[in-house]
């Protein structure tokens, strides 16, 4: 009986270790897929000099000539959203642990992260629509291109809330290392600066970078160093 009980405990411990790695692995997976989507779908990579200022005919021609590349970028973004949702759930659970967890700040980080995921789905749908333009109206192609070009600006707002909420929760005593709290606060301030400076397009990559650091902060040897909330 004792051997059986020890075996069950060992299996439970192994499952707990795997569950503890789910957050970091999903976060780093999101980083990999999101960065790949950004590189593959970068308009200036397959059509140098392209932008909303170009004529509708030029934009439509670029979209038609690179429809497979644009579609691949959309699929990579869709995969990244799935991993982001898993990461956000694990992050929220970690932020709700600790000596003095802040439910409001943890919910803010989680909710804002969901908005980032939703906007990413919008971006992927725009990319899919743009890849299927074919012989359609060039003005439609330019409209889709403009939406895709500017959606990063909209993404900056929930990214600020996600990083800021995580920073406030961690500094306040959540179950993550203190350095992550200050890093998240600084990341939120950086995102505000990018938004004010009209370089919010970099904000999307800044959020991806923040997620990479958050994934490291979720590793078991960090989270186990902070006491858990008493039941």
N, C-alpha and C positions, 0 to 999 in steps of 0.2 A: 504493500500500500504506500509506503514511504517513497519507494522508487517511482511509482506512478505519479504521486503528488509532485515530486521533484521534476519529473518530465513535463507535467502540465505547466508548472511554474516557468520552466525553461522555455517552453513554447510560447507562453504568454509574454515573457520578456523579449523573445525574438520578434514577436509581432509588434510589441511596443516600440522596439528599436526601428523596425521598418516604417511604422507610422510616424515616428519622429523625423525620419528622413524624407517623408512625403513632401513636406513644405519646402525644404531646400531644393530637392530635385525638381519639383514642379516649377519653382521660381526660376531656377537656372535653365530649365527647359523653355520657359516662356521667353527668357532673355535671348536664347539661341534662335528660336523661331521668329521672334519679333525683329531682331537685328537682321536676320536673313531676309525677312519680308521687306525691310527698309532698304537693304542693299539691292535686292533683285528688282524691286519696284521703283527705284529712284529714277524719275524721268530724265534727269540729266545724264544718267549712265547710258541709256539706250537712245536718247535724243538730245545731245548736247545743245544748250542754249534754249531749250523749250521752256515755256512758262505761260502764264495767263495773258501776258502782253502780246503773244504771237497770234496770228490770225486763226480763225476757226478751221480753215482748210489745212494749215500746217499742223495744228494739233490733231485733227482727225486723221491725217496721214500718218502721224507718228503712232497714234493709238492702233490703227489698222496694221501697221508694219510690226508691231510688238505685242500683239494680242496674247500670244502664248506666255510671254514673259510677265505681262500684267496679270494674267490669270494665275500663274504660279505664285506671284506675290500675294494674291488674295487668299489662296489656299494655305500658304504659310501663316498668314495673319489669322485665319480661322483656327488653325491648330494652336497658335499662341494664345488665343482667347480661352480655349479649353483649359490649358495649363494655368493661365492666369486665375481662373475661377477657383481651381484647386488651391493655388498658392494663397489667395485672399482668404479662403476659409481657414487655412492653417495659421495665417498671420493673425486673423481675428482671435482665434483660440489662444495663441501665445500672448496677445495683448490683454486678454481678459484674465490672465494668471498674474501672480505676483502679490506683493504685500498690500499695495493700494491700487488695484486696477481701476481704470477709468472706463466705465461702460460707454459713456458718451463719446470719448475720444476714439475708443476702439471701433465703435459703430460708425463714426465719421470716416475713419480710414477704410473700413470695409465697404461702406456705401459708396464712397468716392471711387474706390477701386472698381466697383461694379459699373459705375458710370464710364470709367475708362474702357472697361470690357465692352460695354454697349456701343460706345463710339467707335471702338475698333471694328465691331461688327458692321457698323455703318460704313466705315472706310473700306472694309472688304467687299461689301455689296456694291459700293461705287466702283471699285476696281473691276469686279465681275461685269458690271453693266458697261464699263468703258471698253472691256476686252471684247464685247459682243457688238460693238458699234457697226462693224462691217461697212455697208454702203449707206448707213443712215445719215441723217441731217448733220452736217459739220457743227452747227450751233449746239446741237445736243451733246456732241463730243466735247466741245469747249466748256459747256456748263458742267458736265461730269468731271472734267479735268480740273476746273476751278474749285469745285467742291472738295475733290481729293487733295488739292494743293493747300487749301486753307483749313482743312479739318484739324490739322495739328494745332492750330491756334486755339480751337475750341477744347482740344484735349488738355491744354495746359491748366485750365481751371480745376477739374477734378483731380488732376495729378498733384496740384498744390495742396488740395484738401487731404488727399490720401497720405502724402508724406508728412504734412503738418499734424494730422491726427495721430499717426503712428509715433511721431516725435513727442507730442504732448503726453500720450499714454505711457510711453517708455520712461520719459523723465519723471512722470508722476508715480512710477513704481510698478509698471507692468513687468511681466516675466521675460524681458529681453535685456541685453546688456545696455548700460547707460550710454556707452559711446554711440550706439545706434540711435538713441533718442536725440543726441546733439547732431549727429550726422543728418538725420531726417529733418530736423528743424532747419539746418543749413541748406539742405536740398530744396525745401519748400521756399526759402528765401531766394535761392538761385532761380527757381522756376518763376517766381514773381518778377524778378529782374528781367528774365528772358521775355516774359509777357509784356512788361512795360516797354522794353527796348525793341519790341516788334520783331523779335527773333524767336517767337514761340515754336517755330518749327523744330528748333533744337530741344524744346521741352519734352517732346515725345521720346527722344533718345536719352534725355536726362532721367525720365521716369524709368526707362529700361535699365539704366545704370543704377538707379536707386533700388530697383527690384533685385538686382544682382547682389548688392550689399545686404539688403534685407534677407535674402536667402542664406547668406553666410551667417547673419545674426540668428537665424532660426536653427542652426546646427545644434545638435543635442548638447555638446559640451559648453555652449553659451547659455542655452535656456535652463539647463540643470544647475547653473551657477546661481540663479536667482530663486529665492524661496517662493513656493506656490501659495495661493490664497487658501486660507483655512476653510474647510467645509463647515 
